[in-house]
């Protein structure tokens, strides 16, 4: 089972066009209501270590911590649903409530959920 706000490694290949690929950390964005019933897909945001300055609201900075070994950015405009079998189970790290709220605000801006 996955938990909203946790970051895991996921296999995002094959990818097409400008989609993010490779094995990389992803943030579990999906509600725990679905996570707790073992839903077969999960909504995620991928992370990158290719840092870009002044990328608000497209990216959110996260410092290396726990088992996330490099400073990264969460790609708030790359929201997608993937099969749960693409995700490795060990948790790399977890976000705080404050961090999750800031990411929700960015995703809301991108999706025009104002």
Secondary structure, DSSP 8 states (H G I E B T S, - for coil): ---TTEEEEEE--S--TT---SEEEEEE-S-HHHHTTT-SEEEEEEEESS--SS-TTTEEEE--BTTB-S-EEEETT--EEEEGGGEEEEEEEE--HHHHHHHHHHHHHHTT--
